[in-house]
Amino acid sequence: MTGPRRDPDMVRPYVRTGGQVSARADVRLESVVIAATGPTDTLPPDARRVMRLFAGAQGGLAVADIAAALELPPSTVRILVSSLMDSGHLTSPVAAIDDQPDFDLLQEVLRGLRSMV
């Protein structure tokens, strides 16, 4: 052997997440998150790796894309993203209420679709 092995996969998921075993927020693999501003120098190493992905990104990233880019288990990334959302480093875009179609219009479309079948 030439020295200690520095394989990132040797670190257990519960160590990467600081002992957390589940995501605190409603964070799914298809959830899109956006980086907020703020210092990242006090974050744990894996959280800093997540935040570095947003350095060159224009817009948001899906949790699944973050997991793939970092080559980490999706469940671990969900917990990391959840923690970063709780600390204010990441945020999730919310659809504007005004952009929602009228309920009566949706009912009319549904009736039209049912009449076609």
N, C-alpha and C positions, 0 to 999 in steps of 0.2 A: 504494500500500500504506500502511496505517496503522500497521504495526508487525510484529514477528515473529509468525509463526503459532504458536498454542499448542494445536494439535490433538494430543491424546494418541495418536492413531493414527500419528503421525509417528515415534514412538519404536519402534525395531526390537525384536522379541521377545528377541533375545540380550542387548540392553541391559537390558531389564526383568528378566531372570532372572540378571543378573550374569555372563553368559557360559556358564551351564549350558545344555546342549542336550537333556538328557533328565531325567526324574524319577528320583530316587534310590530312592524308596520305591515300593511297589506301589500307586500312586495312579491310579485309573481315573475316568472321568467320573461314574460312578454311586456312587463312594465318598462316604460321609458323614463329615464332619469336625466336630469340636466345638472351640471355643476354650478354651484353658487360660489360667490367669492368668499374668501376668507383664508387665514393661514392654515397650511397643511403640515408644517414642520413638527408639530406635536402629535400628529397621528401615528398609529402603529404602522409598521412597514407595509402590510398588505393594503391598508386603507390608502396609504400614499400611492401605491401602485395603481389602485382604482382611480384615484384622482388624476394621475399622470395621463391616463387614457383620454381625458377630456382636454388636455393641453392643446392638441391640434384638431380637435373635433369641432365641427360646425353644427351645433344642435345637440340633441340627446342621443343616448345609447340605450339599447335594451339590456336588461340584466343578463339575458342569454349571451349577448355579444360580449359583454364584459367577462363573463365566465370563460368564453372561448378564447378571448384575447389573452387572458391571464393564465389559461390552462389550469383552472381551479374547479373543484366540484360546484355545480350550480347551487346546491343547498348552502354551501359556504359563502358564495358570493351574495346570495339573497340576504344572509345575516349581515355581511359586511355593508351592503348597500343600505339595509335598514338602519344600521348604526350611524352611517354617514347622513342619512336623512334626518335622524333624530338630533344629530349634532348641528344640522343646518348646512352641511357641506354639499349635500345633494338635495334636489327637489324634483318633484314629479309634476309635469304640466297638467293643468285641469282644464277641461273644456268649458268654454263660456256658456252660461245659462241661456243667453240670448241666441246662441247658435242651434238650440234644440228645436226640432220641428214641433208644430202644434199637435196636440194629442188628437184632436178631431180630424186633422189631415191624415195622420197615421191610421186612424180607424177607417177612413174612406179608402185609403190605399189597400188596406187589408181586405175590405169588402170587395174591391175591384179584383184583387188577386184570387180571392175565393170564387168569384163568379167565372173566372177564366178556367178553372179546373174542372 
